[in-house]
Amino acid sequence: MISADLIPLLVATPMAAGVLTTLLRGWIPAQRFVGAVSLALTITMAAYWMIQTQTTPTFVTQSGGWKAPFGISIVFDGLSGMLIIAANIVAAACFIHSFGSISRRHERGWFHPLFHMMLMGINFSFLTGDLFNLFVAFEIVLMSSYALICLGGSRQQLTQAYKYVMLNLIGSTFFVLGAGLVYGMMGTLNLADLARIVAETQANGEALPPGFFAVGLMLLFVFSLKAAVFPLWFWLPDTYHTCPIAIAAMFGGLLTKVGVYTLMRVFPMIFIATEIRTESILTTVLMAGAGATMLLAILGAVAMRNIRRLLALVLVSHIGYLVFGVAVMTDASLAGSLFYMVQHMLVMAGLFLCCGVIEKIGGTDDLKNLGGLHQKAPWLSVLFFVCAIALAGLPPLPGFYGKLTIIREGFTIDRPGAWMLSVIAMITSVLTLMAMAKVWALTFWMPPREDAEESPQIGHRPPRQFETAPAYVGVVMLTSAAILMAVFAPAIMRKAESSVISLNDPEPYVAAVLGEEAWPTTEFAGELEHTTHSLVHEEDHYE
């Protein structure tokens, strides 16, 4: 078995690709080759370690040889493994699509280095075991995305990028402040150590430090901003329609999932531990945000006439499903969210890539000026249809299984308001189907309208050298991955269930990172309290 000390290669490989493609600027074939090798190696390594989690659920390496919680813990488990594999498959499809959709001028410039550096930050976000390095990973992702979103330098891009940058700078400021406050209260930023301290405090029947939940609310704001949860979503629909389509698909498939992942990883283990879950204000805020995100965003999507904006709002709406599963916080709902997050990465990126081909063939993404594309591009209509019904959650495609699990848990759990979220989730599914049916019918099935308007292109016009062959390859990759996920849905769902157990019961995670003896028991807590009192008594006697 390959040593766990090699897990940082999942971060180092895209970083090396970013450095090499910087040195190879202007030599497009070499940049493409380096990128393809990097993505293939990363997927292969992640798949290998994912298979090994069948026998060893959690792999941990301590950077620099410093023992946790003093060093930097890199943790690979089923949760991070599933997301890294899905993220890199999406990145590979968008990378291949970019061969035909990114202008040669941008490819010769900074597209390739920025692409790999952003992927490096995404992989690091899924692997890091402490809050400060999670902040570092976020900043790597954001700095790369700031530049990618401006690729092309149009006035429209720069206008929307300003909003995106400002909001994320605010989020980053709150993140570093929150991390500092956590360290001041708890004396550590290691996630396993924080989970241990919270469990130990509860085992002793003691109260957590004053302001602990206020800091949790601050971090909830930060992660919700990254995930585009209501009311912090308004930057997303105005941003994604301005980028080159391969970049928009990469953003749509991956960026918001990093925020959802942090909600899933941090809050059940630390800020909303089992004993305080029902009464926690954080749970209430999560549930309210999930419901509003699902319903309001999908209503906006149904009213949209531009495909990119419509897809962006559908994307936001379905983030609500993921947050719903996190808010319910049972093992089954968390597994449903993880399963649905993986398929959402694949399907959402696939729909954006389909949109790029539609823009090339139809000349616009405006539904009023499209129609009859099933004759010009029959395979595109099939690929879009498969991704659309997967997103809507129709069986037997994978969206159905994740949604069914989350909705069922909302109805069965004894928690105020949970059943209402299940009802909202079902309404959202119906409206999603309506929105996707509208796009497919007006774009592919209906003949072109005679009263089509000569409106300006809304979005990023494909370059003149747009090549449909690599564009189709990217779409086929993601559609095929979604179909395979449906075929192996029972096995993948079982893996998702085993991958989220440590969120509600962090003992295995803590033991893997800190050692078997680290997890507190009632007896241990009592002995610790007795030892502390004895030491204090001896110190007083000595004085």
ROLO-610415 format. One line per field, with one value per residue (C-alpha): residue number from 1; residue in three letters; y, z, x. Coordinates in nm, 2 decimals, always signed. Each point is the difference from the previous one (the first is absolute). Example, Ala and Ser with C-alpha at 12.3 -4.5 7.8 and 13.67 -1.06 7.14 Angstrom:
BEGIN
num: c(1, 2)
residu: c(ALA, SER)
yy: c(-0.45, +0.34)
zz: c(+0.78, -0.07)
xx: c(+1.23, +0.14)
! end
This chain:
BEGIN
num: c(1, 2, 3, 4, 5, 6, 7, 8, 9, 10, 11, 12, 13, 14, 15, 16, 17, 18, 19, 20, 21, 22, 23, 24, 25, 26, 27, 28, 29, 30, 31, 32, 33, 34, 35, 36, 37, 38, 39, 40, 41, 42, 43, 44, 45, 46, 47, 48, 49, 50, 51, 52, 53, 54, 55, 56, 57, 58, 59, 60, 61, 62, 63, 64, 65, 66, 67, 68, 69, 70, 71, 72, 73, 74, 75, 76, 77, 78, 79, 80, 81, 82, 83, 84, 85, 86, 87, 88, 89, 90, 91, 92, 93, 94, 95, 96, 97, 98, 99, 100, 101, 102, 103, 104, 105, 106, 107, 108, 109, 110, 111, 112, 113, 114, 115, 116, 117, 118, 119, 120, 121, 122, 123, 124, 125, 126, 127, 128, 129, 130, 131, 132, 133, 134, 135, 136, 137, 138, 139, 140, 141, 142, 143, 144, 145, 146, 147, 148, 149, 150, 151, 152, 153, 154, 155, 156, 157, 158, 159, 160, 161, 162, 163, 164, 165, 166, 167, 168, 169, 170, 171, 172, 173, 174, 175, 176, 177, 178, 179, 180, 181, 182, 183, 184, 185, 186, 187, 188, 189, 190, 191, 192, 193, 194, 195, 196, 197, 198, 199, 200, 201, 202, 203, 204, 205, 206, 207, 208, 209, 210, 211, 212, 213, 214, 215, 216, 217, 218, 219, 220, 221, 222, 223, 224, 225, 226, 227, 228, 229, 230, 231, 232, 233, 234, 235, 236, 237, 238, 239, 240, 241, 242, 243, 244, 245, 246, 247, 248, 249, 250, 251, 252, 253, 254, 255, 256, 257, 258, 259, 260, 261, 262, 263, 264, 265, 266, 267, 268, 269, 270, 271, 272, 273, 274, 275, 276, 277, 278, 279, 280, 281, 282, 283, 284, 285, 286, 287, 288, 289, 290, 291, 292, 293, 294, 295, 296, 297, 298, 299, 300, 301, 302, 303, 304, 305, 306, 307, 308, 309, 310, 311, 312, 313, 314, 315, 316, 317, 318, 319, 320, 321, 322, 323, 324, 325, 326, 327, 328, 329, 330, 331, 332, 333, 334, 335, 336, 337, 338, 339, 340, 341, 342, 343, 344, 345, 346, 347, 348, 349, 350, 351, 352, 353, 354, 355, 356, 357, 358, 359, 360, 361, 362, 363, 364, 365, 366, 367, 368, 369, 370, 371, 372, 373, 374, 375, 376, 377, 378, 379, 380, 381, 382, 383, 384, 385, 386, 387, 388, 389, 390, 391, 392, 393, 394, 395, 396, 397, 398, 399, 400, 401, 402, 403, 404, 405, 406, 407, 408, 409, 410, 411, 412, 413, 414, 415, 416, 417, 418, 419, 420, 421, 422, 423, 424, 425, 426, 427, 428, 429, 430, 431, 432, 433, 434, 435, 436, 437, 438, 439, 440, 441, 442, 443, 444, 445, 446, 447, 448, 449, 450, 451, 452, 453, 454, 455, 456, 457, 458, 459, 460, 461, 462, 463, 464, 465, 466, 467, 468, 469, 470, 471, 472, 473, 474, 475, 476, 477, 478, 479, 480, 481, 482, 483, 484, 485, 486, 487, 488, 489, 490, 491, 492, 493, 494, 495, 496, 497, 498, 499, 500, 501, 502, 503, 504, 505, 506, 507, 508, 509, 510, 511, 512, 513, 514, 515, 516, 517, 518, 519, 520, 521, 522, 523, 524, 525, 526, 527, 528, 529, 530, 531, 532, 533, 534, 535, 536, 537, 538, 539, 540, 541, 542, 543)
residu: c(MET, ILE, SER, ALA, ASP, LEU, ILE, PRO, LEU, LEU, VAL, ALA, THR, PRO, MET, ALA, ALA, GLY, VAL, LEU, THR, THR, LEU, LEU, ARG, GLY, TRP, ILE, PRO, ALA, GLN, ARG, PHE, VAL, GLY, ALA, VAL, SER, LEU, ALA, LEU, THR, ILE, THR, MET, ALA, ALA, TYR, TRP, MET, ILE, GLN, THR, GLN, THR, THR, PRO, THR, PHE, VAL, THR, GLN, SER, GLY, GLY, TRP, LYS, ALA, PRO, PHE, GLY, ILE, SER, ILE, VAL, PHE, ASP, GLY, LEU, SER, GLY, MET, LEU, ILE, ILE, ALA, ALA, ASN, ILE, VAL, ALA, ALA, ALA, CYS, PHE, ILE, HIS, SER, PHE, GLY, SER, ILE, SER, ARG, ARG, HIS, GLU, ARG, GLY, TRP, PHE, HIS, PRO, LEU, PHE, HIS, MET, MET, LEU, MET, GLY, ILE, ASN, PHE, SER, PHE, LEU, THR, GLY, ASP, LEU, PHE, ASN, LEU, PHE, VAL, ALA, PHE, GLU, ILE, VAL, LEU, MET, SER, SER, TYR, ALA, LEU, ILE, CYS, LEU, GLY, GLY, SER, ARG, GLN, GLN, LEU, THR, GLN, ALA, TYR, LYS, TYR, VAL, MET, LEU, ASN, LEU, ILE, GLY, SER, THR, PHE, PHE, VAL, LEU, GLY, ALA, GLY, LEU, VAL, TYR, GLY, MET, MET, GLY, THR, LEU, ASN, LEU, ALA, ASP, LEU, ALA, ARG, ILE, VAL, ALA, GLU, THR, GLN, ALA, ASN, GLY, GLU, ALA, LEU, PRO, PRO, GLY, PHE, PHE, ALA, VAL, GLY, LEU, MET, LEU, LEU, PHE, VAL, PHE, SER, LEU, LYS, ALA, ALA, VAL, PHE, PRO, LEU, TRP, PHE, TRP, LEU, PRO, ASP, THR, TYR, HIS, THR, CYS, PRO, ILE, ALA, ILE, ALA, ALA, MET, PHE, GLY, GLY, LEU, LEU, THR, LYS, VAL, GLY, VAL, TYR, THR, LEU, MET, ARG, VAL, PHE, PRO, MET, ILE, PHE, ILE, ALA, THR, GLU, ILE, ARG, THR, GLU, SER, ILE, LEU, THR, THR, VAL, LEU, MET, ALA, GLY, ALA, GLY, ALA, THR, MET, LEU, LEU, ALA, ILE, LEU, GLY, ALA, VAL, ALA, MET, ARG, ASN, ILE, ARG, ARG, LEU, LEU, ALA, LEU, VAL, LEU, VAL, SER, HIS, ILE, GLY, TYR, LEU, VAL, PHE, GLY, VAL, ALA, VAL, MET, THR, ASP, ALA, SER, LEU, ALA, GLY, SER, LEU, PHE, TYR, MET, VAL, GLN, HIS, MET, LEU, VAL, MET, ALA, GLY, LEU, PHE, LEU, CYS, CYS, GLY, VAL, ILE, GLU, LYS, ILE, GLY, GLY, THR, ASP, ASP, LEU, LYS, ASN, LEU, GLY, GLY, LEU, HIS, GLN, LYS, ALA, PRO, TRP, LEU, SER, VAL, LEU, PHE, PHE, VAL, CYS, ALA, ILE, ALA, LEU, ALA, GLY, LEU, PRO, PRO, LEU, PRO, GLY, PHE, TYR, GLY, LYS, LEU, THR, ILE, ILE, ARG, GLU, GLY, PHE, THR, ILE, ASP, ARG, PRO, GLY, ALA, TRP, MET, LEU, SER, VAL, ILE, ALA, MET, ILE, THR, SER, VAL, LEU, THR, LEU, MET, ALA, MET, ALA, LYS, VAL, TRP, ALA, LEU, THR, PHE, TRP, MET, PRO, PRO, ARG, GLU, ASP, ALA, GLU, GLU, SER, PRO, GLN, ILE, GLY, HIS, ARG, PRO, PRO, ARG, GLN, PHE, GLU, THR, ALA, PRO, ALA, TYR, VAL, GLY, VAL, VAL, MET, LEU, THR, SER, ALA, ALA, ILE, LEU, MET, ALA, VAL, PHE, ALA, PRO, ALA, ILE, MET, ARG, LYS, ALA, GLU, SER, SER, VAL, ILE, SER, LEU, ASN, ASP, PRO, GLU, PRO, TYR, VAL, ALA, ALA, VAL, LEU, GLY, GLU, GLU, ALA, TRP, PRO, THR, THR, GLU, PHE, ALA, GLY, GLU, LEU, GLU, HIS, THR, THR, HIS, SER, LEU, VAL, HIS, GLU, GLU, ASP, HIS, TYR, GLU)
yy: c(+0.00, +0.35, +0.20, +0.26, +0.24, +0.03, +0.14, +0.36, -0.09, +0.06, +0.37, +0.00, -0.14, +0.28, +0.25, -0.14, +0.01, +0.37, +0.07, -0.20, +0.16, +0.34, -0.08, -0.14, +0.31, +0.04, -0.37, -0.12, -0.37, -0.04, +0.18, -0.23, -0.31, +0.10, +0.08, -0.33, -0.20, +0.19, -0.06, -0.37, -0.05, +0.18, -0.21, -0.32, +0.07, +0.11, -0.31, -0.22, +0.15, -0.01, -0.37, -0.04, +0.17, -0.33, -0.13, +0.32, +0.26, +0.30, +0.07, +0.27, +0.16, +0.28, +0.25, +0.05, -0.28, +0.22, -0.20, +0.13, +0.24, +0.20, -0.08, +0.00, -0.30, -0.13, -0.24, -0.22, -0.19, -0.11, +0.35, +0.18, -0.29, +0.00, +0.38, +0.01, -0.27, +0.18, +0.34, -0.12, -0.18, +0.32, +0.19, -0.25, +0.04, +0.38, -0.01, -0.20, +0.22, +0.31, -0.13, +0.10, +0.29, +0.21, +0.24, -0.08, +0.34, -0.09, -0.36, +0.15, +0.23, -0.09, -0.24, -0.32, +0.11, +0.15, -0.30, -0.24, +0.23, +0.03, -0.38, -0.02, +0.22, -0.21, -0.32, +0.16, +0.11, -0.36, -0.13, +0.25, -0.09, +0.35, +0.33, +0.22, -0.21, -0.02, +0.38, -0.03, -0.25, +0.24, +0.28, -0.20, -0.09, +0.36, +0.17, -0.24, +0.05, +0.38, -0.01, -0.27, +0.20, +0.30, -0.21, +0.20, +0.33, +0.11, +0.29, -0.24, -0.25, +0.26, +0.16, -0.34, -0.10, +0.31, -0.12, -0.35, +0.11, +0.25, -0.25, -0.27, +0.24, +0.07, -0.38, -0.06, +0.28, -0.16, -0.34, +0.10, +0.19, -0.30, -0.24, +0.24, +0.01, -0.38, -0.03, +0.26, -0.20, -0.36, +0.02, -0.19, +0.01, -0.37, -0.14, -0.33, +0.18, +0.24, -0.30, -0.16, +0.31, +0.05, -0.37, +0.02, +0.31, -0.17, -0.31, +0.21, +0.17, +0.34, +0.29, +0.09, +0.34, +0.31, +0.12, -0.35, -0.01, +0.36, -0.09, -0.30, +0.24, +0.21, -0.30, -0.11, +0.34, -0.06, -0.35, +0.09, +0.28, -0.24, -0.25, +0.28, -0.07, +0.25, +0.30, -0.01, -0.14, +0.32, +0.01, -0.33, +0.05, +0.33, -0.15, -0.34, +0.12, +0.23, -0.26, -0.23, -0.30, -0.25, +0.22, +0.06, -0.38, -0.05, +0.27, -0.14, -0.35, +0.06, +0.34, -0.01, -0.36, +0.10, +0.22, -0.29, -0.24, +0.23, +0.02, -0.37, -0.06, +0.26, +0.05, -0.35, -0.08, +0.33, +0.28, -0.21, -0.31, -0.26, +0.11, +0.36, -0.06, +0.05, +0.32, +0.15, +0.33, -0.11, -0.29, +0.24, +0.23, -0.28, -0.13, +0.34, +0.07, -0.34, +0.06, +0.35, -0.10, -0.28, +0.18, +0.36, -0.09, -0.25, +0.25, +0.24, -0.28, -0.07, +0.36, +0.03, +0.01, -0.03, -0.35, +0.10, +0.20, -0.27, -0.26, +0.22, +0.04, -0.37, -0.06, +0.23, -0.17, -0.34, +0.11, +0.03, -0.38, -0.05, +0.24, -0.16, -0.34, +0.17, +0.17, -0.32, -0.15, -0.37, -0.25, -0.07, +0.36, +0.08, -0.31, +0.13, +0.34, -0.15, -0.22, +0.29, +0.23, -0.24, -0.04, +0.38, +0.07, -0.22, +0.10, +0.37, +0.03, -0.22, +0.24, +0.31, -0.18, -0.08, +0.37, +0.08, -0.22, +0.15, +0.35, -0.10, -0.17, +0.24, +0.32, +0.09, -0.13, +0.20, -0.25, +0.25, -0.03, -0.37, -0.30, -0.31, -0.10, -0.37, +0.00, +0.17, -0.18, -0.31, -0.14, +0.32, -0.01, -0.36, +0.10, +0.31, -0.20, -0.26, +0.26, +0.20, -0.30, -0.10, +0.35, -0.01, -0.33, -0.23, -0.38, -0.19, +0.28, +0.07, +0.32, -0.20, -0.20, +0.29, +0.21, -0.29, -0.07, +0.37, +0.05, -0.32, +0.10, +0.34, -0.18, -0.25, +0.20, +0.16, +0.35, +0.31, +0.12, -0.30, -0.13, +0.35, -0.02, -0.34, +0.16, +0.29, -0.25, -0.18, +0.32, +0.10, -0.33, +0.07, +0.35, -0.12, -0.24, +0.29, +0.22, -0.28, -0.09, +0.36, +0.02, -0.33, +0.07, +0.35, -0.08, -0.34, -0.10, +0.31, +0.15, +0.34, +0.28, +0.24, +0.29, -0.07, +0.32, +0.13, +0.04, +0.04, -0.31, -0.04, -0.19, -0.08, -0.05, -0.31, +0.07, -0.02, -0.31, -0.19, -0.37, -0.22, -0.34, +0.07, +0.18, -0.31, -0.22, +0.20, -0.03, -0.37, -0.06, +0.16, -0.15, -0.35, +0.05, +0.09, -0.31, -0.22, +0.15, -0.10, -0.36, -0.03, +0.21, -0.26, -0.05, +0.37, +0.07, -0.26, +0.16, +0.34, -0.13, -0.14, +0.32, +0.23, -0.21, +0.19, +0.33, -0.08, -0.24, +0.16, -0.25, -0.19, +0.32, +0.13, -0.33, -0.01, +0.36, +0.03, -0.36, -0.27, +0.14, +0.35, -0.05, +0.08, -0.24, +0.07, -0.18, +0.19, +0.33, -0.08, -0.10, +0.32, +0.21, -0.18, +0.04, +0.37, +0.06, -0.19, +0.21, +0.32, -0.12, -0.09, +0.33, +0.19, -0.21, +0.07, +0.37)
zz: c(+0.00, -0.09, +0.31, +0.13, +0.00, -0.37, +0.03, -0.03, -0.37, -0.06, +0.07, -0.13, -0.34, -0.12, +0.16, -0.20, -0.31, +0.07, +0.03, -0.31, -0.22, +0.12, -0.13, -0.33, -0.06, -0.38, -0.08, +0.00, -0.08, +0.28, +0.24, -0.09, +0.04, +0.35, +0.10, -0.13, +0.18, +0.32, +0.00, -0.09, +0.28, +0.26, -0.09, +0.01, +0.33, +0.16, -0.14, +0.15, +0.35, -0.03, -0.05, +0.30, +0.22, -0.01, +0.25, +0.15, +0.02, +0.07, -0.13, +0.18, -0.05, +0.21, -0.21, +0.12, +0.24, +0.27, +0.19, +0.00, +0.12, -0.03, -0.37, -0.32, -0.02, -0.35, +0.02, -0.27, +0.07, -0.19, +0.01, -0.14, -0.24, -0.17, -0.04, -0.13, -0.26, -0.12, +0.00, -0.21, -0.25, -0.04, -0.04, -0.26, -0.21, +0.02, -0.09, -0.31, -0.09, +0.03, -0.29, -0.23, +0.20, +0.14, -0.24, -0.09, +0.13, +0.35, -0.02, -0.08, +0.30, +0.35, -0.05, +0.07, +0.31, +0.16, -0.08, +0.18, +0.29, +0.06, -0.01, +0.25, +0.24, -0.04, +0.07, +0.30, +0.13, +0.00, +0.17, +0.27, +0.36, +0.16, -0.04, -0.08, -0.29, -0.11, -0.02, -0.20, -0.24, -0.05, -0.08, -0.26, -0.16, +0.01, -0.13, -0.30, -0.06, +0.02, -0.30, -0.19, +0.03, -0.16, -0.29, -0.30, +0.17, -0.13, +0.18, +0.09, +0.16, +0.20, +0.12, +0.14, +0.12, +0.22, +0.19, +0.02, +0.14, +0.25, +0.15, +0.03, +0.16, +0.26, +0.05, +0.03, +0.26, +0.21, -0.05, +0.13, +0.29, +0.09, -0.02, +0.24, +0.24, +0.00, +0.08, +0.28, +0.15, -0.05, -0.05, -0.32, -0.36, -0.08, -0.08, +0.18, +0.31, -0.01, -0.02, +0.29, +0.22, -0.07, +0.08, +0.32, +0.11, -0.05, +0.17, +0.30, -0.01, -0.03, -0.22, -0.31, +0.01, -0.02, -0.36, -0.14, -0.19, -0.11, -0.17, -0.15, -0.14, -0.15, -0.17, -0.11, -0.18, -0.16, -0.13, -0.11, -0.20, -0.17, -0.06, -0.13, +0.26, +0.03, +0.05, -0.09, -0.36, -0.20, -0.13, -0.18, -0.28, -0.10, -0.02, -0.17, -0.33, -0.07, -0.01, -0.28, +0.03, +0.11, +0.29, +0.08, +0.00, +0.23, +0.24, -0.01, +0.06, +0.28, +0.17, +0.20, +0.10, +0.19, +0.22, +0.05, +0.08, +0.28, +0.15, -0.01, +0.15, +0.27, +0.14, +0.10, +0.16, +0.18, +0.01, -0.01, +0.20, +0.07, +0.35, -0.10, -0.34, +0.06, +0.19, -0.22, -0.17, -0.27, -0.09, -0.04, -0.22, -0.22, -0.05, -0.07, -0.25, -0.17, -0.05, -0.13, -0.23, -0.16, -0.06, -0.08, -0.24, -0.20, -0.04, -0.15, -0.23, -0.14, -0.09, -0.18, -0.38, -0.02, +0.04, +0.20, +0.25, +0.03, +0.07, +0.25, +0.20, -0.03, +0.14, +0.29, +0.07, +0.02, +0.24, +0.23, -0.03, +0.12, +0.29, +0.09, +0.04, +0.22, +0.21, +0.07, +0.10, +0.02, -0.14, -0.28, -0.09, +0.00, -0.23, -0.23, -0.01, -0.08, -0.27, -0.15, +0.02, -0.22, -0.26, +0.01, -0.08, -0.31, -0.13, +0.06, -0.17, -0.29, -0.04, -0.02, -0.25, -0.21, +0.02, -0.16, -0.30, -0.02, -0.01, -0.28, -0.21, +0.07, +0.04, +0.33, +0.33, -0.02, -0.02, -0.21, -0.27, +0.00, -0.13, -0.22, +0.11, +0.02, -0.38, +0.01, +0.31, +0.08, +0.24, +0.19, +0.05, +0.15, +0.22, +0.13, +0.06, +0.21, +0.22, +0.03, +0.13, +0.23, +0.15, +0.04, +0.19, -0.22, +0.04, -0.09, -0.02, +0.31, +0.11, +0.10, +0.27, +0.17, +0.00, +0.12, +0.30, +0.11, -0.04, +0.18, +0.30, +0.01, +0.04, +0.26, +0.23, +0.31, -0.05, -0.04, -0.36, -0.16, -0.17, -0.15, -0.16, -0.15, -0.15, -0.14, -0.14, -0.19, -0.14, -0.10, -0.19, -0.20, -0.08, -0.10, -0.24, -0.14, -0.05, -0.17, -0.22, -0.10, -0.11, -0.18, -0.18, -0.11, -0.09, -0.17, -0.06, -0.11, -0.34, +0.00, +0.08, -0.29, +0.24, +0.13, +0.13, -0.11, +0.35, +0.11, +0.12, +0.38, +0.12, -0.15, -0.37, -0.11, -0.18, -0.37, +0.01, +0.22, -0.07, +0.07, +0.03, +0.33, +0.12, -0.06, +0.17, +0.32, +0.00, -0.07, +0.28, +0.26, -0.14, +0.00, +0.36, +0.11, -0.18, +0.17, +0.33, -0.05, -0.10, +0.32, +0.22, +0.28, +0.04, -0.02, +0.26, +0.23, -0.03, +0.07, +0.31, +0.13, -0.09, +0.22, +0.32, +0.15, -0.04, +0.27, +0.19, -0.04, +0.22, -0.29, -0.17, +0.33, +0.07, -0.35, +0.02, +0.37, +0.11, +0.15, +0.35, -0.09, +0.00, +0.34, +0.19, +0.30, +0.22, -0.17, +0.05, +0.37, +0.05, -0.18, +0.23, +0.31, -0.12, -0.07, +0.35, +0.16, -0.18, +0.10, +0.36, +0.01, -0.16, +0.27, +0.27, -0.13, +0.00)
xx: c(+0.00, +0.13, +0.09, -0.25, +0.29, -0.05, -0.36, +0.13, +0.08, -0.37, +0.08, +0.36, -0.09, -0.23, +0.24, +0.29, -0.22, -0.07, +0.37, +0.09, -0.27, +0.12, +0.35, -0.16, -0.21, -0.06, +0.06, -0.36, +0.06, +0.25, -0.24, -0.28, +0.22, +0.12, -0.36, -0.13, +0.27, -0.06, -0.38, +0.05, +0.25, -0.22, -0.31, +0.20, +0.16, -0.33, -0.17, +0.27, -0.03, -0.37, +0.01, +0.24, -0.26, -0.19, +0.26, +0.14, -0.28, +0.23, +0.35, +0.19, +0.34, +0.15, +0.20, +0.35, -0.02, -0.17, -0.26, -0.36, -0.13, +0.32, +0.08, -0.21, -0.22, -0.08, -0.30, -0.14, -0.32, -0.31, -0.15, +0.30, +0.08, -0.34, +0.01, +0.36, -0.07, -0.32, +0.17, +0.29, -0.23, -0.19, +0.32, +0.12, -0.32, +0.02, +0.37, -0.07, -0.30, +0.23, +0.21, -0.28, -0.16, +0.28, +0.17, +0.36, +0.11, -0.13, +0.14, +0.35, -0.04, -0.11, -0.29, +0.19, +0.20, -0.31, -0.22, +0.24, +0.06, -0.37, -0.02, +0.29, -0.20, -0.31, +0.18, +0.17, -0.33, -0.13, +0.32, +0.10, -0.06, +0.00, -0.18, +0.29, +0.12, -0.36, +0.02, +0.32, -0.16, -0.30, +0.23, +0.19, -0.34, -0.12, +0.32, +0.00, -0.38, +0.04, +0.24, -0.20, -0.32, +0.17, +0.15, -0.08, -0.01, -0.34, -0.18, -0.28, +0.24, +0.18, -0.32, -0.12, +0.34, +0.02, -0.31, +0.13, +0.34, -0.15, -0.24, +0.26, +0.25, -0.27, -0.05, +0.38, +0.03, -0.27, +0.16, +0.34, -0.17, -0.21, +0.30, +0.19, -0.29, -0.02, +0.37, -0.04, -0.29, +0.12, +0.38, -0.01, -0.12, +0.04, -0.34, +0.05, +0.13, -0.30, -0.23, +0.18, -0.02, -0.38, -0.06, +0.21, -0.19, -0.33, +0.12, +0.08, -0.34, +0.17, -0.09, +0.20, +0.18, -0.22, -0.03, +0.08, -0.33, +0.03, +0.33, -0.18, -0.26, +0.28, +0.15, -0.34, -0.03, +0.34, -0.07, -0.35, +0.14, +0.24, -0.29, -0.24, -0.26, -0.29, +0.03, +0.37, -0.05, -0.05, +0.35, -0.02, -0.27, +0.16, +0.35, -0.01, -0.16, +0.30, +0.28, +0.12, -0.23, +0.27, +0.08, -0.37, -0.05, +0.30, -0.13, -0.36, +0.11, +0.26, +0.02, -0.33, +0.07, +0.30, -0.22, -0.25, +0.28, +0.13, -0.36, -0.02, +0.34, +0.02, -0.35, -0.11, +0.34, +0.05, -0.26, -0.32, +0.11, -0.26, -0.10, -0.07, -0.15, -0.37, +0.03, +0.28, -0.07, +0.25, -0.23, -0.30, +0.20, +0.12, -0.35, -0.15, +0.28, -0.05, -0.37, +0.03, +0.29, -0.20, -0.32, +0.10, +0.28, -0.21, -0.28, +0.26, +0.12, -0.34, -0.04, +0.34, +0.04, +0.38, +0.14, +0.31, -0.19, -0.27, +0.26, +0.17, -0.32, -0.08, +0.35, -0.07, -0.34, +0.16, +0.26, -0.31, -0.04, +0.35, -0.04, -0.33, +0.18, +0.26, -0.26, -0.20, +0.34, -0.09, +0.24, -0.24, -0.06, +0.37, +0.06, -0.28, +0.16, +0.34, -0.14, -0.20, +0.30, +0.21, -0.27, -0.08, +0.37, -0.02, -0.34, +0.02, +0.34, -0.14, -0.29, +0.23, +0.22, -0.31, -0.09, +0.33, -0.07, -0.35, +0.15, +0.23, -0.27, -0.28, +0.20, -0.16, -0.13, -0.32, -0.29, -0.20, +0.25, +0.06, -0.19, +0.03, +0.34, -0.10, +0.05, +0.33, +0.14, -0.20, +0.26, +0.02, -0.37, +0.03, +0.30, -0.18, -0.32, +0.18, +0.18, -0.33, -0.21, +0.29, -0.01, -0.37, +0.03, -0.20, +0.08, +0.21, +0.26, +0.21, -0.17, -0.30, +0.18, +0.16, -0.32, -0.21, +0.23, +0.01, -0.38, -0.08, +0.22, -0.17, -0.34, +0.12, +0.22, -0.17, +0.12, -0.22, -0.02, +0.18, -0.32, -0.05, +0.34, -0.09, -0.31, +0.20, +0.25, -0.27, -0.14, +0.35, +0.04, -0.32, +0.11, +0.34, -0.16, -0.21, +0.31, +0.20, -0.29, -0.04, +0.37, -0.01, -0.33, +0.09, +0.36, -0.03, -0.36, -0.19, +0.07, +0.17, -0.24, -0.10, +0.00, +0.35, +0.17, +0.33, +0.12, +0.36, +0.17, -0.03, +0.30, +0.34, +0.00, +0.20, +0.33, +0.00, +0.22, -0.25, +0.04, -0.30, +0.20, +0.17, -0.30, -0.21, +0.26, -0.03, -0.38, +0.01, +0.25, -0.23, -0.32, +0.16, +0.12, -0.35, -0.15, +0.27, -0.09, -0.36, +0.10, +0.22, -0.23, -0.05, +0.38, +0.07, -0.27, +0.14, +0.34, -0.15, -0.17, +0.32, +0.19, -0.22, -0.01, +0.29, -0.19, -0.26, +0.24, +0.34, +0.18, +0.16, +0.11, +0.15, +0.17, +0.15, +0.14, +0.09, +0.04, -0.22, +0.03, -0.12, -0.38, -0.15, -0.22, -0.21, +0.25, +0.29, -0.18, -0.05, +0.36, +0.11, -0.21, +0.13, +0.36, -0.06, -0.14, +0.28, +0.26, -0.17, -0.02, +0.37, +0.10, -0.21, +0.16, +0.35, -0.07)
! end
